[in-house]
Amino acid sequence: MNKQLFTLPEPLPAKKFQHPDITAKGEPRAQVSLKEAKTLWFNTGTLCNIECLNCYIESSPKNDSLVYISTAEVEVYLNQIEERNWPTKEIAFTGGEPFMNPDMIDITMACLERGYNVLILTNAMLPMMRKSVKIGLLDLNEKYPGKLTLRISLDHYSAELHDQERGKGSYAVALKGMHWLQDNGFVMHVAGRTVWGDTDAQSRSGYEALFAEQGFDIDAQNPEHTLLFPEMDETVEVPEITTSCWNILNKSPDDVMCSSSRMVVKYKGSENLSVLACTLLPYDDQFNLGETLEEAEQAVKLNHPHCAKFCILGGATCSS
């Protein structure tokens, strides 16, 4: 008599966001394919001139977990964009504080020379206001008018709450940098946060009043010009995103940031750079897709709380 062999089913994950393919309830996890690589991000290094109270990447004057990238290293990936025939229009830079990277002006020039729009995220404080950096920025803006955008981290429209996050006096220093950018004709956007419970309308009204008072040419009502990011607290309970969620939430995977962007980083101690699925998750190995853009064309499994709260339910995006 033949014995029939049975394969026991794989046990369900004990907690949420444990298994790459199934949720804690046993449902198929949603994933996002790279549909159109519009933006390639580079993290210029995690070193920063300040240490914010709630920095998702833990940037500080001492954290060099992600080290400075060089112009030559960036150009390798600009070449890969052409080799892979990616439809990339924008090269974007985040940190840390990008202007602490000594190659930042040369890196920006290399991107602009190839015809890309460039977005730089900055706190507009002392690193950006160094004489050599200002000279470099003025040269770039003169040669490529309208192609360079500076997105300023202004966490709140009030000095009190911004300084609560970034340190006493940081608001005034940031405004000084913003006035220099405004006076010299740079395209300037702002990134704020929703830590303090303001509604979207309240936040935009507050920023609108600030921009009018300071004479900044920034549209507070345009989500691309004034971005408001939901708080990224991993301790907050959020649902896992399943394949059925797209219809339930009336959302498309094509609208999620990882369908249109990737980020290049260099880890301390590593000779090679890595391409990540997301700008928000540099320390989670499952979002490290490999060393090349070809490897990074694989689909991204939404196996992190940030995927749910920030991108799907929050509807946020880092790209312009």
N, C-alpha and C positions, 0 to 999 in steps of 0.2 A: 504494500500500500504506500503510495507516494504521499509524502508530507508536503502540504502547501506552505510556502514560506511567505510571511507577511513582513512588510517594512513598516516599522513604527513611524508615525508622523513626527516631524521635527517639533519639539516643544515650542510653545509661544514664548516670545521674549518676556522676561520678568518685569521690565520697565519700558517706558516709551523711549523711542529713538535709540534702540539697541541693535536691531537687525536691519541691514541695508535694504531688504526687499519686502519685509512684512512689518506691520505695526504690532503693538502689544495686543491688539484685538484680533490679530490674524488676517487683517485685510491687506491687499496689495498696496505697497507704498507708491506714491506718485513720484515720477521722475520727469526731468526737463531736458529735452534735446537742444543742442546748439543749432538754432535755426538760422541765425544771421549774425555773425560776429561784428557788430557795429563798433564796439569799444574794446580796446585792449588797455587794461590798467597795469601800472607798475607801482609797486610799493618801493619807495626810494630809501627805506630804512626806518626802523622804529624809534630812533633817537629823536627827541623833541626838546624844545627849549622850556617847556612847562610840563607839569604832570596833572592831568585832569582828574577830577574825583571819580568819574565813571567813563574810562576810556576802554572801548571794546578790544583794542589791540594792546593795551597796557603800555602805551608809549610814555617815555620819560627821558630825562637827561642821562639816565643810566642804562636803559633797556636797549641793547643792541642785538636782540634775538633775530631780527631781520637786519642785515647789514646794508650799507650803501651799495647801490648798483652804479655801474659806470656807463659812460656814453657808448663804449664799444659793446658792452653787454646788451644795451637797449637796441643797438643797431642790428644785432644778431636776430632779434625778434621782429624788427621792422622788415628784415629780409624774408623771414619766414612768412609774414603776412602776405607778401607778394608771391612767394613760392606756393603757398596753399590757396592762393586766390581768394583770400578773405575779403569781404566787402567793407572793411574797416574804414570808418570816416574820422574817428576820434581816438586820440591817445590821451589817457588820463593818468594823473599822478597823485598818490596819497602817501601818507607816512604813518607815524612820525610827522615831523615837519619837513616837507620836501626841500625847503630852502636851506636846511642844514647840510644837505648833500652838496659837496663842493663841485660836482659835475652838473648841477641842476640847469644852469643856463645853457651849457653846451648840449645837454640832453634835449632840452626844449627846442633848441635850434635844429638839431638833427631831425626831429619830428616835423617841424614846420617846413623845413627844406623839402621834405617829401610830399608836402601838400596836405598833411593831416591838420585837423583842428586839434588844439591842445587845451586840456582842462587841468588846472593845478589846484589842489585843495590846500589851503594855508590858513594859519591863524593870523596872518598879516601883522605879526609882531616883529621883534628885533631881527631874526634871521632874514626876513624879507627886506628889511629896511637898512641892511648893510650897504655901504656905498657901492661896492662891486656888484652886488645883486641888483640894485636899482639901476645902475648903468646898463647892465645886461638886459634887464626887463625893458627899459626904454628903447634899446636897440631892437629887440625882438618885436615890440609893438609897432615900431616905425616901419620895419621891413615887412611885417605881416599883419597889417591892421585888421582887427576883427576876428583874427584866427586864434587868439589866445584869450582864454577866460580864467579868471581867478575866482575860485569859490571860497568865500571867507567863512570860517567857523565862528558864528556869533550865536551862542547857544540860546540866548534869550534877548529880547529887545530891551530889557532893563539891565542896568549896570549891576544891581544887587544880585540878581539870579545868575547872570553870566559869570560874575566874579565868584559866586558860590561854587560854581563848577570848575573854573579855571584859575582861581587865585585872585587875591585883592589887587586891583589896579589893572587887570588884564583887559577889561572892557575899554578903558580909556586908551590904552596902547593900541588895541585893535582898531578903534575908530580913527586914530591918527594914521595908521597904515592904509585904511580905507580911503581917507581923504587924499592921501598921496596918489593912490590908484585913480580915484575919481578926477583929480586935478590934471592927471597926465593921460586921460582918455582911454583907460583900460576898460574892457568888458568885465563887469563884476557881478557875481551872484552871491547868495548867502545860504548857509546851511544852519538851521536851527534845530532845537530839540523840543520834545513834548514831555519832558520829565515832570513838569510842575502842574499838569492837569488842565492847562488851557485847552479849549476847543480849537479846532482848526481855524474857525472864523475869528476867535479872540486873538490867536497868535498872529494871524495875518494882519489884523487891524493894528496890533501893537507894532509890528514891523513896519507897516505902512506909515504910521505916525513918525516912527524913528527916521525912516528914509527921507520923509518930507522935511523933517526938522534939520537933518544933516545935509540935505541937498544931494543925496545919493540917487543915481539913476538906476534904480532896481525896482522891479515890479513885484510887490509883495503878494499880489493875488495870483501870480503865475507860478505854478508848482515847479517849473523848470528853473525859474530865477530865484525863488525862495523855497528851498526844500525843508520840510519839517519831518524829522526822523523820529519814529517811535522808539521808546526806550528798549534797550536790549538786555533784559534781565532774565538770565537763564533759570532762575529759581521760580519764575512765574509759570503756573500751569497753562500749557497751551495744547491744542489738539494736534494729533499727527495728521498729515495731509495724505489722503488716499487717492486712488485713481478716480473714485466716484466724486471727490470733492470739487473737481472742475465744474461739473454740471450743477452741483448743489450750490456752489458759491458764484456760479455764472462767471467764471474766470477761465482764461486760456493759459496753458503753459507758455505760450509764445509771449505773454506779457511779463513773465518773470525775468529778473535780471540775468540769471545764468543762461537764458536762451539767446542772449545777445552780447555777452561779455565774458572775459577771463582776466585773471590777474597774475602777473609775473612777480616773483619774490626771490630773494637770495637769503637762505638761512645761514646763520653764523656757523662757521666751520665747514660749510659745503663749498666745493669747487664749482658746482653747477647750479644754475637757477632752476626754479620749479614754476609750473603753471598751475594755478589754483582755480577752482570753480567759482569762488566767491571772494569779494573783497573783505567780507566780515569774518571769515573763518580761516585765518592763516595758521592756526595751531592745531587744527583737526586733520589728521593724516588722510581721512577718507575723502577729503576734498582736494587733496593733492593729486592732480591728474597725470603728472609726468613732467618731463623736462622740455618737451617740444609742443608747439601748437598743434601738430598732427595728433599727438597723444591726447591733447586737451579737447579734442572734438567729440569725445565720448559724452553720453548722457549723464546728468547729475541726479543722484537719488536724494530726495528731500528728507534727509535723516538727521535733522538738527532743529531744536526749538526756534532758532532764528529764521529758518525757512518758513515756518508757520507764522510766527508773530510779525516779523519784519517784512517779508516779501509777499506772502500770500494774503494774510489777514490785514497787515498794515499797508500793503500796496506801495511800499517804498522802493526806490531805485537810486543807485548812486550815480548813474550816468546821466548826462544831460540830454 
